[in-house]
Amino acid sequence: MNTIAKNRPSPSTVRWAVLGTGTIASTFAEDIRLARNAELVAVCSRTVEAACTFSRRFGGLRILTNIGALAADAEIDAVYLATPNSAHFEQAQSLLRTRMPVLVEKPLVTTAAQARHLAQLARETNTFAMEALWTVFLPAVNRMRNLLADNAIGAVAGIRAELAYVRAFDGDSRFFSKALGGGSLLDLGTYPIAMTLALFGFPQAVTGRWRAAPTGVDMSAEISLEYSSFDASLSCGFDRNGSNRFIIEGDRGSLTIDAPFLQASRVIVTRNPVAHRLAIPPGSGLLSGLVSKIGRKLPLPGLTVHDHRYPGSGLQFEIEAASKAILEGKCEQPLMPLGTSIANLEIIETVLAQPAS
């Protein structure tokens, strides 16, 4: 069983270090303050200046400047990797070899082969590893799980989900660079895929198509996951601003997490077509949003809204879940096991194996 450091101020708190000082590292540092079983104690960066600035901003964190020092520090229990996609594999591998638990910002790595290798290494060293796909841990998503378990909309008939935001093409940016693990599927598509896998498990078949950016990464993609009694139609892209909803249709109604679903804060249950059209109108523009707000405020038969707004940005839920698993000596977190991360990357690779359209 993997263990965490012994000389700890609290047996119920995981002491985290963050590797990286960018936007997502800052969000992690803000939200960990809302987690009940975790604290941020250190920051590691290649540049002392960046680490010092980050440390001052978040209350005087200890500063480390290389991953070797991070792995050897007895006062660090776990590391959050907030580095570019292309760095995840080598960094996670290096830490796991020293039996340091890791939480890796999505995507876990850039290929399914790398993910399988990390999973094997985590098993061999009996060390915790998890992809930080925070949406899966939000209270609204947990409510959706419970509603499905309670048969709230009857038999599932289909899933529709989209995550798309316009990004001006820049061949040097991480979003469009092959070397940096770019592409809309790794950046955006991983969210609807992960949500579908978390709620329904692995599909029986995968198909899809994609359109290339000038650098050869995917500018947009469509993914179809086939289950025994329904299909999931998912899409992502840098070429448009999408509806960005996650909708589960059943034979007695629908469950919707409205835009942007990756920040899920409420679940909308509709049990007739009129309620669905008013609460979830087509489109993603200002008028659609206004109609949607009006629809939810009306005492409309067949409409229920479950509100699960939260403080901060929402990373505290995955931090708590990962910390709990580490404190319990687990190698994986049940809601986001490495097998799901592997399957997500295998689905992406299946789509990208098709010729670009």
C-alpha positions, 0 to 999 in steps of 0.5 A: 500500500502506498504511504504518505509522509509520516512527519505530518501535522495532520493525519487527515490532510494531504500536503500538496505541491504544484508543478507549474505556475500557469493559469490552471496551477493558480486555479488549483491554488485558489480552490484547494483552500476550499478542500477539507482534507488538503493544503498547498505547501510548495510550488515547483517551477523551472524558473525561480522568479515564477516560483517566487511570484506564485509563492508570494501570491498564495501565502508563502509556499516553499519553493523547489526548482526541479522535479528531483527535489520535489520527489525527495521532499518528505514534507510533500504527500502528493503532486499536482502536475499543471504543466503542458500536455507534452510534459505530463508523461515524463513528469508523472513517470518520474514521480511515480517511480519514487512512489509520489502520488500524482494528480495530472491535469487533463489530458493525462498524457497524449497517447493511450500507450503512454497512459497504459504505461503510467497505469502499469507503473502505478500498479507496480509501485502501488502509488496513487495516480489520477487524471484531473478531470474535475467536471466528473466530481462536481455536485451537479454531475453527482446529482445526474448520476443519482437521477439516472439511478432513480430512473428519473427519465426512464430508459436512456435513448441517447446523449448529445453533448458539445464543447466548442469555443472559437480560437483564432489559429496560431501555429505556435500556441499549445492548442494547435501545436502537435509537439505540445499535444494540441488539438480540439479533442485533447483540449475539449473533446476529452470532457464529453467523452469522460462524462459519458464514460463516467456515467455509462461505462465503455461503449461497444463501438466508436466512430467519428470524423475530424477536420484538420487545422493547418498544423495537422492537429484537429480543428474540430471533431465529431464522436459517436459512441455506440452502447447497447440501447443508445448512441452518444453523439459528441462534438468539439471544436476551435472553429465555433462557439457551441451550445456546450450542453450535455443532454441525456434523453430518455423515454420519459424526459431528459436531463440537461447540464446547461452551458458550459457543462464542464462547469456544471452547476445545475441539472435541468429535468424536463418531462415533456417537449414544451418544458424542454423547448422553454428550458433548453432552447436551440442555439447558444446565443444571447436570445437562447440564454434569455429564453432559457432563464425565463423558462426555468423561472416559470412554474412550468409543469414537467420542469425541475431544476436542481441547483448545485452552484459552488464557491470558487472554480470547482476544482476543490471537489476533485482535490478532496476526492484525490486526497481522500483516496491517497489518505486511504492508501488507494492507487486509484479514485473510483470515479476517475480510474486510469482505465477511464483515462486510457479509454478516453485516449483510445476513443480519441485515437480511433477518431483521429485514425480516420482520414481528415474531412 
